[in-house]
Amino acid sequence: MLDWQDGPNDWYPPFVPPPDCATWHEISPVFCNTYHQDGFSDNGDGVVSPCDIIVLNGIVYHVDSAGPTVYLDCSGGGATTMILEPVDGSWTGGDPALTQWLEVWPSFGALHALDYYTDGDNSGGLSVCDFVPVGGQTCHVKRVGCNIRVSRPPPTSTDPSTWGKVKGLFNSLF
């Protein structure tokens, strides 16, 4: 799971594709690795979404999902102490009350229900400067960003590591 590190701080889907040279921050499975975006190929819908292709550090990846990442300060000290994302992708902005959220850092997998939120900036939706109750704490929203889940695309038959290599062997025999 990656977050567009140098993207806007208060952002909602649909996400416009980031420019080449954007920096992506890994949230999971290894927190804090960074990746340089070398290229991006949109699937035709004009936004970051499943089936897009992104090139990070020279390696091609398939975008499996895209959604918001919410960075929270639950200690009052100004540091990020928790990162959440919507469980089912149904929250794409606006009021998050009565939605389920997955904790992706520091305790990946914990589920949190947001029963209400305090709209600190009167925007009508969850945004920077709002407050949410999480795990018995009141947390300040520090950032709303774009996260993607990626995977290596399956090799094609022309890749030398797959059937293309086997076909080449048979061609050389006959």
C-alpha positions as CSV (number, residue, x, y, z in Angstrom):
1,M,0.0,0.0,0.0
2,L,1.5,3.3,-1.1
3,D,0.5,6.9,-0.4
4,W,1.4,9.8,-2.8
5,Q,3.8,11.5,-0.3
6,D,4.1,14.8,-2.1
7,G,0.5,15.1,-3.2
8,P,-2.1,17.5,-1.8
9,N,-2.7,17.5,2.0
10,D,-6.5,17.7,1.8
11,W,-7.6,15.6,-1.1
12,Y,-10.5,13.4,-2.1
13,P,-11.3,10.9,-4.9
14,P,-11.4,10.9,-7.7
15,F,-7.7,11.5,-7.7
16,V,-6.0,13.0,-10.7
17,P,-3.0,11.0,-11.9
18,P,0.2,12.3,-10.2
19,P,3.0,13.7,-12.4
20,D,6.1,11.7,-13.2
21,C,8.8,12.2,-10.4
22,A,6.1,12.0,-7.7
23,T,7.2,10.3,-4.6
24,W,5.2,7.4,-3.1
25,H,5.5,6.4,0.5
26,E,5.0,2.8,1.5
27,I,2.6,2.3,4.3
28,S,2.4,-1.4,4.3
29,P,3.9,-4.0,4.4
30,V,7.2,-2.0,5.0
31,F,6.4,1.4,6.5
32,C,8.5,4.3,5.2
33,N,10.1,2.9,2.0
34,T,9.9,5.5,-0.7
35,Y,9.5,5.1,-4.5
36,H,10.1,7.4,-7.4
37,Q,7.3,7.5,-10.1
38,D,8.9,7.0,-13.5
39,G,5.6,6.7,-15.4
40,F,1.9,6.4,-15.2
41,S,-0.6,4.9,-17.8
42,D,-4.2,5.7,-17.2
43,N,-6.9,3.1,-18.0
44,G,-8.9,5.7,-19.9
45,D,-11.0,7.2,-17.1
46,G,-8.7,10.1,-16.3
47,V,-8.3,9.4,-12.6
48,V,-6.2,7.1,-10.4
49,S,-8.1,3.9,-10.3
50,P,-7.9,0.1,-10.7
51,C,-6.2,-1.2,-13.9
52,D,-4.0,1.8,-14.2
53,I,-0.3,1.1,-14.6
54,I,2.4,2.9,-12.6
55,V,6.2,2.6,-12.9
56,L,8.0,2.9,-9.6
57,N,11.8,2.8,-9.4
58,G,11.8,1.3,-12.9
59,I,9.4,-1.5,-12.1
60,V,5.9,-1.8,-13.7
61,Y,3.0,-2.2,-11.3
62,H,-0.8,-2.7,-11.8
63,V,-3.0,-0.5,-9.6
64,D,-5.4,-2.8,-7.8
65,S,-7.3,-0.1,-5.8
66,A,-7.2,3.6,-5.1
67,G,-8.7,5.4,-2.2
68,P,-8.2,8.0,0.6
69,T,-5.6,7.7,3.3
70,V,-6.3,9.6,6.5
71,Y,-3.4,10.6,8.8
72,L,-4.3,11.3,12.4
73,D,-2.7,12.8,15.5
74,C,-4.3,11.0,18.4
75,S,-1.7,12.2,21.0
76,G,-2.1,16.0,20.6
77,G,1.6,16.3,19.9
78,G,1.4,17.1,16.2
79,A,2.9,13.8,15.0
80,T,1.1,11.2,13.0
81,T,0.1,8.4,15.4
82,M,-2.4,6.5,13.2
83,I,-3.2,6.0,9.6
84,L,-6.7,4.8,8.5
85,E,-8.4,4.0,5.2
86,P,-12.1,3.2,4.6
87,V,-12.8,-0.5,4.9
88,D,-15.0,-1.0,1.8
89,G,-14.1,2.0,-0.3
90,S,-17.6,3.5,0.1
91,W,-16.4,6.7,1.7
92,T,-15.1,9.0,-0.9
93,G,-15.5,12.3,0.9
94,G,-18.2,14.0,2.9
95,D,-19.5,12.9,6.3
96,P,-17.7,9.8,7.5
97,A,-20.2,9.1,10.3
98,L,-21.3,5.5,10.6
99,T,-18.5,4.2,8.4
100,Q,-15.9,1.5,9.1
101,W,-12.1,2.2,8.9
102,L,-9.1,0.0,8.7
103,E,-6.0,0.9,10.7
104,V,-3.1,0.5,8.3
105,W,-0.4,2.0,10.7
106,P,0.8,1.3,13.4
107,S,-1.4,-1.7,14.0
108,F,-2.4,-3.0,10.6
109,G,-5.8,-4.7,10.5
110,A,-7.6,-3.1,13.5
111,L,-11.1,-2.0,12.6
112,H,-12.6,1.3,13.8
113,A,-16.2,2.5,13.5
114,L,-16.5,6.3,13.1
115,D,-19.8,7.0,14.8
116,Y,-19.5,10.8,14.3
117,Y,-16.9,13.4,13.6
118,T,-16.4,17.1,14.5
119,D,-16.3,19.3,11.4
120,G,-13.5,21.7,12.6
121,D,-13.5,23.7,9.4
122,N,-17.2,23.6,8.6
123,S,-16.5,22.1,5.2
124,G,-19.3,19.5,5.5
125,G,-17.0,16.6,5.1
126,L,-14.0,15.0,6.7
127,S,-10.9,17.1,6.1
128,V,-7.8,18.5,7.6
129,C,-8.5,20.1,11.0
130,D,-11.5,17.9,11.8
131,F,-11.6,15.5,14.8
132,V,-12.7,11.9,14.8
133,P,-13.1,9.4,17.7
134,V,-10.9,6.4,17.3
135,G,-10.3,3.7,19.9
136,G,-11.6,5.9,22.8
137,Q,-9.4,8.8,21.7
138,T,-10.2,12.0,19.9
139,C,-7.9,12.3,16.9
140,H,-7.1,15.4,14.8
141,V,-7.1,14.9,11.0
142,K,-3.7,16.0,9.8
143,R,-3.9,14.9,6.2
144,V,-6.2,13.2,3.7
145,G,-4.2,11.7,0.8
146,C,-4.3,9.2,-2.1
147,N,-3.3,5.6,-1.5
148,I,-3.0,2.8,-4.0
149,R,-2.5,-0.9,-3.7
150,V,-0.4,-2.3,-6.4
151,S,0.8,-5.7,-7.7
152,R,3.2,-6.9,-10.3
153,P,1.2,-7.5,-13.5
154,P,1.2,-11.1,-14.7
155,P,3.9,-11.8,-17.3
156,T,2.8,-12.0,-21.0
157,S,3.6,-14.8,-23.4
158,T,6.3,-12.6,-24.9
159,D,8.2,-12.3,-21.6
160,P,11.3,-14.6,-21.7
161,S,10.4,-16.0,-18.3
162,T,7.1,-17.6,-19.4
163,W,5.6,-19.5,-22.3
164,G,7.5,-17.3,-24.8
165,K,10.7,-19.1,-23.6
166,V,9.0,-22.5,-24.0
167,K,7.7,-21.6,-27.5
168,G,11.2,-20.5,-28.4
169,L,12.6,-23.8,-27.3
170,F,10.1,-25.7,-29.5
171,N,10.8,-23.5,-32.5
172,S,14.5,-24.3,-32.2
173,L,13.7,-28.0,-32.2
174,F,11.6,-28.1,-35.3
